[in-house]
Amino acid sequence: MDYFGLSGYTNDELKKMGYIVWVPVQEKGSWLGEGDDPTFMNMLDNGLRA
């Protein structure tokens, strides 16, 4: 499912390989927003006391 780290492939090539392309392929070195949600979500008081 996760094509993170693969480079040199187009959206169509990834789909043919069986990946679900939910975000268009980005240029190498472009911004990557990943990793903050698990930390931030536990700071919210949502009533579940996660």
PDB file of N, CA, C, O and CB in Angstrom:
ATOM      1  N   MET A   1       0.813  -1.201   0.000  1.00  0.00           N
ATOM      2  CA  MET A   1       0.000   0.000   0.000  1.00  0.00           C
ATOM      3  C   MET A   1       0.857   1.265   0.000  1.00  0.00           C
ATOM      4  O   MET A   1       0.487   2.243  -0.650  1.00  0.00           O
ATOM      5  CB  MET A   1      -0.925  -0.002   1.200  1.00  0.00           C
ATOM      6  N   ASP A   2       1.976   1.278   0.699  1.00  0.00           N
ATOM      7  CA  ASP A   2       2.759   2.497   0.871  1.00  0.00           C
ATOM      8  C   ASP A   2       3.915   2.532  -0.120  1.00  0.00           C
ATOM      9  O   ASP A   2       4.796   1.673  -0.093  1.00  0.00           O
ATOM     10  CB  ASP A   2       3.286   2.601   2.310  1.00  0.00           C
ATOM     11  N   TYR A   3       3.903   3.512  -0.974  1.00  0.00           N
ATOM     12  CA  TYR A   3       4.973   3.660  -1.970  1.00  0.00           C
ATOM     13  C   TYR A   3       5.978   4.728  -1.548  1.00  0.00           C
ATOM     14  O   TYR A   3       6.783   5.183  -2.360  1.00  0.00           O
ATOM     15  CB  TYR A   3       4.382   4.013  -3.344  1.00  0.00           C
ATOM     16  N   PHE A   4       5.932   5.124  -0.289  1.00  0.00           N
ATOM     17  CA  PHE A   4       6.889   6.093   0.244  1.00  0.00           C
ATOM     18  C   PHE A   4       8.305   5.527   0.109  1.00  0.00           C
ATOM     19  O   PHE A   4       8.566   4.390   0.502  1.00  0.00           O
ATOM     20  CB  PHE A   4       6.568   6.435   1.736  1.00  0.00           C
ATOM     21  N   GLY A   5       9.191   6.308  -0.435  1.00  0.00           N
ATOM     22  CA  GLY A   5      10.568   5.874  -0.601  1.00  0.00           C
ATOM     23  C   GLY A   5      10.883   5.376  -2.000  1.00  0.00           C
ATOM     24  O   GLY A   5      12.052   5.294  -2.376  1.00  0.00           O
ATOM     25  N   LEU A   6       9.863   5.043  -2.776  1.00  0.00           N
ATOM     26  CA  LEU A   6      10.095   4.645  -4.162  1.00  0.00           C
ATOM     27  C   LEU A   6      10.280   5.904  -4.999  1.00  0.00           C
ATOM     28  O   LEU A   6       9.555   6.881  -4.813  1.00  0.00           O
ATOM     29  CB  LEU A   6       8.916   3.775  -4.709  1.00  0.00           C
ATOM     30  N   SER A   7      11.217   5.892  -5.896  1.00  0.00           N
ATOM     31  CA  SER A   7      11.409   7.061  -6.747  1.00  0.00           C
ATOM     32  C   SER A   7      11.563   6.620  -8.191  1.00  0.00           C
ATOM     33  O   SER A   7      11.932   5.481  -8.477  1.00  0.00           O
ATOM     34  CB  SER A   7      12.637   7.878  -6.296  1.00  0.00           C
ATOM     35  N   GLY A   8      11.274   7.540  -9.088  1.00  0.00           N
ATOM     36  CA  GLY A   8      11.436   7.266 -10.509  1.00  0.00           C
ATOM     37  C   GLY A   8      10.223   6.630 -11.157  1.00  0.00           C
ATOM     38  O   GLY A   8      10.298   6.201 -12.309  1.00  0.00           O
ATOM     39  N   TYR A   9       9.107   6.558 -10.448  1.00  0.00           N
ATOM     40  CA  TYR A   9       7.891   5.962 -11.000  1.00  0.00           C
ATOM     41  C   TYR A   9       6.816   7.029 -11.179  1.00  0.00           C
ATOM     42  O   TYR A   9       6.746   7.986 -10.408  1.00  0.00           O
ATOM     43  CB  TYR A   9       7.375   4.828 -10.086  1.00  0.00           C
ATOM     44  N   THR A  10       5.991   6.861 -12.189  1.00  0.00           N
ATOM     45  CA  THR A  10       4.853   7.757 -12.384  1.00  0.00           C
ATOM     46  C   THR A  10       3.654   7.203 -11.623  1.00  0.00           C
ATOM     47  O   THR A  10       3.682   6.074 -11.133  1.00  0.00           O
ATOM     48  CB  THR A  10       4.520   7.924 -13.899  1.00  0.00           C
ATOM     49  N   ASN A  11       2.605   8.012 -11.530  1.00  0.00           N
ATOM     50  CA  ASN A  11       1.375   7.554 -10.878  1.00  0.00           C
ATOM     51  C   ASN A  11       0.839   6.291 -11.550  1.00  0.00           C
ATOM     52  O   ASN A  11       0.442   5.342 -10.873  1.00  0.00           O
ATOM     53  CB  ASN A  11       0.307   8.663 -10.906  1.00  0.00           C
ATOM     54  N   ASP A  12       0.829   6.284 -12.872  1.00  0.00           N
ATOM     55  CA  ASP A  12       0.306   5.126 -13.611  1.00  0.00           C
ATOM     56  C   ASP A  12       1.147   3.873 -13.381  1.00  0.00           C
ATOM     57  O   ASP A  12       0.605   2.775 -13.249  1.00  0.00           O
ATOM     58  CB  ASP A  12       0.248   5.438 -15.104  1.00  0.00           C
ATOM     59  N   GLU A  13       2.463   4.034 -13.334  1.00  0.00           N
ATOM     60  CA  GLU A  13       3.335   2.882 -13.091  1.00  0.00           C
ATOM     61  C   GLU A  13       3.097   2.292 -11.705  1.00  0.00           C
ATOM     62  O   GLU A  13       3.077   1.072 -11.540  1.00  0.00           O
ATOM     63  CB  GLU A  13       4.806   3.286 -13.241  1.00  0.00           C
ATOM     64  N   LEU A  14       2.916   3.155 -10.716  1.00  0.00           N
ATOM     65  CA  LEU A  14       2.643   2.673  -9.362  1.00  0.00           C
ATOM     66  C   LEU A  14       1.307   1.935  -9.299  1.00  0.00           C
ATOM     67  O   LEU A  14       1.191   0.908  -8.631  1.00  0.00           O
ATOM     68  CB  LEU A  14       2.644   3.843  -8.369  1.00  0.00           C
ATOM     69  N   LYS A  15       0.303   2.461  -9.997  1.00  0.00           N
ATOM     70  CA  LYS A  15      -1.009   1.791 -10.027  1.00  0.00           C
ATOM     71  C   LYS A  15      -0.901   0.416 -10.676  1.00  0.00           C
ATOM     72  O   LYS A  15      -1.524  -0.540 -10.213  1.00  0.00           O
ATOM     73  CB  LYS A  15      -2.042   2.653 -10.787  1.00  0.00           C
ATOM     74  N   LYS A  16      -0.119   0.311 -11.739  1.00  0.00           N
ATOM     75  CA  LYS A  16       0.072  -0.984 -12.402  1.00  0.00           C
ATOM     76  C   LYS A  16       0.794  -1.979 -11.496  1.00  0.00           C
ATOM     77  O   LYS A  16       0.597  -3.189 -11.612  1.00  0.00           O
ATOM     78  CB  LYS A  16       0.860  -0.802 -13.702  1.00  0.00           C
ATOM     79  N   MET A  17       1.628  -1.464 -10.596  1.00  0.00           N
ATOM     80  CA  MET A  17       2.352  -2.314  -9.650  1.00  0.00           C
ATOM     81  C   MET A  17       1.462  -2.732  -8.475  1.00  0.00           C
ATOM     82  O   MET A  17       1.875  -3.536  -7.640  1.00  0.00           O
ATOM     83  CB  MET A  17       3.597  -1.585  -9.132  1.00  0.00           C
ATOM     84  N   GLY A  18       0.233  -2.182  -8.409  1.00  0.00           N
ATOM     85  CA  GLY A  18      -0.707  -2.573  -7.358  1.00  0.00           C
ATOM     86  C   GLY A  18      -0.847  -1.585  -6.220  1.00  0.00           C
ATOM     87  O   GLY A  18      -1.583  -1.844  -5.267  1.00  0.00           O
ATOM     88  N   TYR A  19      -0.157  -0.455  -6.296  1.00  0.00           N
ATOM     89  CA  TYR A  19      -0.263   0.547  -5.240  1.00  0.00           C
ATOM     90  C   TYR A  19      -1.504   1.394  -5.439  1.00  0.00           C
ATOM     91  O   TYR A  19      -1.938   1.621  -6.568  1.00  0.00           O
ATOM     92  CB  TYR A  19       0.986   1.435  -5.206  1.00  0.00           C
ATOM     93  N   ILE A  20      -2.077   1.862  -4.335  1.00  0.00           N
ATOM     94  CA  ILE A  20      -3.180   2.817  -4.382  1.00  0.00           C
ATOM     95  C   ILE A  20      -2.555   4.203  -4.269  1.00  0.00           C
ATOM     96  O   ILE A  20      -2.028   4.568  -3.218  1.00  0.00           O
ATOM     97  CB  ILE A  20      -4.244   2.555  -3.232  1.00  0.00           C
ATOM     98  N   VAL A  21      -2.614   4.958  -5.331  1.00  0.00           N
ATOM     99  CA  VAL A  21      -1.975   6.285  -5.366  1.00  0.00           C
ATOM    100  C   VAL A  21      -2.975   7.303  -4.832  1.00  0.00           C
ATOM    101  O   VAL A  21      -3.813   7.820  -5.570  1.00  0.00           O
ATOM    102  CB  VAL A  21      -1.504   6.666  -6.828  1.00  0.00           C
ATOM    103  N   TRP A  22      -2.870   7.576  -3.542  1.00  0.00           N
ATOM    104  CA  TRP A  22      -3.804   8.504  -2.889  1.00  0.00           C
ATOM    105  C   TRP A  22      -3.258   9.924  -2.856  1.00  0.00           C
ATOM    106  O   TRP A  22      -4.005  10.867  -2.596  1.00  0.00           O
ATOM    107  CB  TRP A  22      -4.108   8.038  -1.467  1.00  0.00           C
ATOM    108  N   VAL A  23      -1.975  10.087  -3.114  1.00  0.00           N
ATOM    109  CA  VAL A  23      -1.340  11.400  -3.235  1.00  0.00           C
ATOM    110  C   VAL A  23      -0.446  11.338  -4.469  1.00  0.00           C
ATOM    111  O   VAL A  23       0.327  10.391  -4.612  1.00  0.00           O
ATOM    112  CB  VAL A  23      -0.516  11.786  -1.931  1.00  0.00           C
ATOM    113  N   PRO A  24      -0.531  12.311  -5.354  1.00  0.00           N
ATOM    114  CA  PRO A  24       0.319  12.293  -6.539  1.00  0.00           C
ATOM    115  C   PRO A  24       1.806  12.204  -6.170  1.00  0.00           C
ATOM    116  O   PRO A  24       2.221  12.703  -5.124  1.00  0.00           O
ATOM    117  CB  PRO A  24       0.063  13.541  -7.384  1.00  0.00           C
ATOM    118  N   VAL A  25       2.577  11.587  -7.008  1.00  0.00           N
ATOM    119  CA  VAL A  25       4.013  11.454  -6.794  1.00  0.00           C
ATOM    120  C   VAL A  25       4.636  12.843  -6.704  1.00  0.00           C
ATOM    121  O   VAL A  25       4.349  13.717  -7.522  1.00  0.00           O
ATOM    122  CB  VAL A  25       4.671  10.625  -7.931  1.00  0.00           C
ATOM    123  N   GLN A  26       5.493  13.036  -5.701  1.00  0.00           N
ATOM    124  CA  GLN A  26       6.145  14.325  -5.479  1.00  0.00           C
ATOM    125  C   GLN A  26       7.595  14.255  -5.942  1.00  0.00           C
ATOM    126  O   GLN A  26       8.177  13.173  -6.029  1.00  0.00           O
ATOM    127  CB  GLN A  26       6.070  14.730  -3.987  1.00  0.00           C
ATOM    128  N   GLU A  27       8.168  15.407  -6.235  1.00  0.00           N
ATOM    129  CA  GLU A  27       9.576  15.479  -6.607  1.00  0.00           C
ATOM    130  C   GLU A  27      10.438  15.087  -5.417  1.00  0.00           C
ATOM    131  O   GLU A  27      10.068  15.317  -4.266  1.00  0.00           O
ATOM    132  CB  GLU A  27       9.944  16.896  -7.105  1.00  0.00           C
ATOM    133  N   LYS A  28      11.584  14.497  -5.702  1.00  0.00           N
ATOM    134  CA  LYS A  28      12.510  14.120  -4.649  1.00  0.00           C
ATOM    135  C   LYS A  28      12.941  15.367  -3.880  1.00  0.00           C
ATOM    136  O   LYS A  28      13.336  16.368  -4.478  1.00  0.00           O
ATOM    137  CB  LYS A  28      13.737  13.383  -5.233  1.00  0.00           C
ATOM    138  N   GLY A  29      12.861  15.298  -2.559  1.00  0.00           N
ATOM    139  CA  GLY A  29      13.244  16.413  -1.710  1.00  0.00           C
ATOM    140  C   GLY A  29      12.125  17.386  -1.406  1.00  0.00           C
ATOM    141  O   GLY A  29      12.341  18.383  -0.717  1.00  0.00           O
ATOM    142  N   SER A  30      10.927  17.111  -1.913  1.00  0.00           N
ATOM    143  CA  SER A  30       9.812  18.010  -1.628  1.00  0.00           C
ATOM    144  C   SER A  30       9.330  17.794  -0.198  1.00  0.00           C
ATOM    145  O   SER A  30       9.730  16.839   0.468  1.00  0.00           O
ATOM    146  CB  SER A  30       8.653  17.790  -2.632  1.00  0.00           C
ATOM    147  N   TRP A  31       8.473  18.685   0.257  1.00  0.00           N
ATOM    148  CA  TRP A  31       7.981  18.657   1.630  1.00  0.00           C
ATOM    149  C   TRP A  31       7.280  17.352   1.950  1.00  0.00           C
ATOM    150  O   TRP A  31       6.564  16.793   1.119  1.00  0.00           O
ATOM    151  CB  TRP A  31       7.042  19.815   1.875  1.00  0.00           C
ATOM    152  N   LEU A  32       7.498  16.875   3.167  1.00  0.00           N
ATOM    153  CA  LEU A  32       6.854  15.658   3.636  1.00  0.00           C
ATOM    154  C   LEU A  32       6.308  15.924   5.026  1.00  0.00           C
ATOM    155  O   LEU A  32       7.068  16.124   5.974  1.00  0.00           O
ATOM    156  CB  LEU A  32       7.843  14.450   3.639  1.00  0.00           C
ATOM    157  N   GLY A  33       4.995  15.927   5.143  1.00  0.00           N
ATOM    158  CA  GLY A  33       4.379  16.138   6.446  1.00  0.00           C
ATOM    159  C   GLY A  33       3.920  14.817   7.021  1.00  0.00           C
ATOM    160  O   GLY A  33       2.847  14.320   6.679  1.00  0.00           O
ATOM    161  N   GLU A  34       4.727  14.252   7.891  1.00  0.00           N
ATOM    162  CA  GLU A  34       4.391  12.945   8.437  1.00  0.00           C
ATOM    163  C   GLU A  34       4.979  12.834   9.829  1.00  0.00           C
ATOM    164  O   GLU A  34       6.121  13.234  10.055  1.00  0.00           O
ATOM    165  CB  GLU A  34       4.908  11.803   7.526  1.00  0.00           C
ATOM    166  N   GLY A  35       4.215  12.297  10.762  1.00  0.00           N
ATOM    167  CA  GLY A  35       4.763  11.992  12.065  1.00  0.00           C
ATOM    168  C   GLY A  35       4.260  12.839  13.213  1.00  0.00           C
ATOM    169  O   GLY A  35       4.485  12.478  14.369  1.00  0.00           O
ATOM    170  N   ASP A  36       3.590  13.946  12.950  1.00  0.00           N
ATOM    171  CA  ASP A  36       3.143  14.801  14.045  1.00  0.00           C
ATOM    172  C   ASP A  36       1.786  14.389  14.612  1.00  0.00           C
ATOM    173  O   ASP A  36       1.528  14.619  15.793  1.00  0.00           O
ATOM    174  CB  ASP A  36       3.077  16.227  13.578  1.00  0.00           C
ATOM    175  N   ASP A  37       0.936  13.805  13.827  1.00  0.00           N
ATOM    176  CA  ASP A  37      -0.422  13.494  14.281  1.00  0.00           C
ATOM    177  C   ASP A  37      -0.480  12.612  15.525  1.00  0.00           C
ATOM    178  O   ASP A  37      -1.207  12.962  16.455  1.00  0.00           O
ATOM    179  CB  ASP A  37      -1.169  12.825  13.180  1.00  0.00           C
ATOM    180  N   PRO A  38       0.240  11.489  15.602  1.00  0.00           N
ATOM    181  CA  PRO A  38       0.120  10.662  16.806  1.00  0.00           C
ATOM    182  C   PRO A  38       0.482  11.410  18.083  1.00  0.00           C
ATOM    183  O   PRO A  38      -0.117  11.164  19.130  1.00  0.00           O
ATOM    184  CB  PRO A  38       0.997   9.444  16.678  1.00  0.00           C
ATOM    185  N   THR A  39       1.447  12.314  18.015  1.00  0.00           N
ATOM    186  CA  THR A  39       1.841  13.081  19.192  1.00  0.00           C
ATOM    187  C   THR A  39       0.799  14.143  19.508  1.00  0.00           C
ATOM    188  O   THR A  39       0.398  14.300  20.662  1.00  0.00           O
ATOM    189  CB  THR A  39       3.215  13.730  18.979  1.00  0.00           C
ATOM    190  N   PHE A  40       0.366  14.861  18.503  1.00  0.00           N
ATOM    191  CA  PHE A  40      -0.580  15.958  18.709  1.00  0.00           C
ATOM    192  C   PHE A  40      -1.951  15.468  19.154  1.00  0.00           C
ATOM    193  O   PHE A  40      -2.569  16.084  20.022  1.00  0.00           O
ATOM    194  CB  PHE A  40      -0.718  16.766  17.440  1.00  0.00           C
ATOM    195  N   MET A  41      -2.437  14.377  18.579  1.00  0.00           N
ATOM    196  CA  MET A  41      -3.789  13.917  18.887  1.00  0.00           C
ATOM    197  C   MET A  41      -3.951  13.517  20.348  1.00  0.00           C
ATOM    198  O   MET A  41      -5.048  13.639  20.892  1.00  0.00           O
ATOM    199  CB  MET A  41      -4.150  12.751  18.000  1.00  0.00           C
ATOM    200  N   ASN A  42      -2.900  13.046  20.992  1.00  0.00           N
ATOM    201  CA  ASN A  42      -2.983  12.681  22.403  1.00  0.00           C
ATOM    202  C   ASN A  42      -3.036  13.894  23.316  1.00  0.00           C
ATOM    203  O   ASN A  42      -3.316  13.763  24.508  1.00  0.00           O
ATOM    204  CB  ASN A  42      -1.810  11.819  22.781  1.00  0.00           C
ATOM    205  N   MET A  43      -2.768  15.078  22.764  1.00  0.00           N
ATOM    206  CA  MET A  43      -2.846  16.291  23.565  1.00  0.00           C
ATOM    207  C   MET A  43      -4.262  16.860  23.618  1.00  0.00           C
ATOM    208  O   MET A  43      -4.545  17.735  24.437  1.00  0.00           O
ATOM    209  CB  MET A  43      -1.897  17.330  23.015  1.00  0.00           C
ATOM    210  N   LEU A  44      -5.148  16.373  22.758  1.00  0.00           N
ATOM    211  CA  LEU A  44      -6.514  16.859  22.711  1.00  0.00           C
ATOM    212  C   LEU A  44      -7.385  16.116  23.736  1.00  0.00           C
ATOM    213  O   LEU A  44      -7.302  14.894  23.860  1.00  0.00           O
ATOM    214  CB  LEU A  44      -7.090  16.696  21.292  1.00  0.00           C
ATOM    215  N   ASP A  45      -8.184  16.839  24.439  1.00  0.00           N
ATOM    216  CA  ASP A  45      -9.103  16.221  25.396  1.00  0.00           C
ATOM    217  C   ASP A  45     -10.374  15.859  24.635  1.00  0.00           C
ATOM    218  O   ASP A  45     -11.263  16.691  24.458  1.00  0.00           O
ATOM    219  CB  ASP A  45      -9.413  17.183  26.615  1.00  0.00           C
ATOM    220  N   ASN A  46     -10.447  14.609  24.190  1.00  0.00           N
ATOM    221  CA  ASN A  46     -11.584  14.188  23.371  1.00  0.00           C
ATOM    222  C   ASN A  46     -12.598  13.359  24.152  1.00  0.00           C
ATOM    223  O   ASN A  46     -13.563  12.870  23.565  1.00  0.00           O
ATOM    224  CB  ASN A  46     -11.093  13.395  22.183  1.00  0.00           C
ATOM    225  N   GLY A  47     -12.410  13.191  25.445  1.00  0.00           N
ATOM    226  CA  GLY A  47     -13.367  12.448  26.243  1.00  0.00           C
ATOM    227  C   GLY A  47     -13.070  10.957  26.326  1.00  0.00           C
ATOM    228  O   GLY A  47     -13.705  10.250  27.107  1.00  0.00           O
ATOM    229  N   LEU A  48     -12.127  10.468  25.543  1.00  0.00           N
ATOM    230  CA  LEU A  48     -11.818   9.043  25.557  1.00  0.00           C
ATOM    231  C   LEU A  48     -10.610   8.723  26.432  1.00  0.00           C
ATOM    232  O   LEU A  48     -10.299   7.557  26.676  1.00  0.00           O
ATOM    233  CB  LEU A  48     -11.573   8.554  24.147  1.00  0.00           C
ATOM    234  N   ARG A  49      -9.945   9.754  26.891  1.00  0.00           N
ATOM    235  CA  ARG A  49      -8.749   9.593  27.724  1.00  0.00           C
ATOM    236  C   ARG A  49      -7.719   8.687  27.085  1.00  0.00           C
ATOM    237  O   ARG A  49      -7.185   7.778  27.721  1.00  0.00           O
ATOM    238  CB  ARG A  49      -9.127   9.045  29.078  1.00  0.00           C
ATOM    239  N   ALA A  50      -7.447   8.949  25.815  1.00  0.00           N
ATOM    240  CA  ALA A  50      -6.494   8.160  25.066  1.00  0.00           C
ATOM    241  C   ALA A  50      -5.118   8.277  25.652  1.00  0.00           C
ATOM    242  O   ALA A  50      -4.176   7.671  25.141  1.00  0.00           O
ATOM    243  CB  ALA A  50      -6.478   8.575  23.627  1.00  0.00           C
TER     244      ALA A  50
END
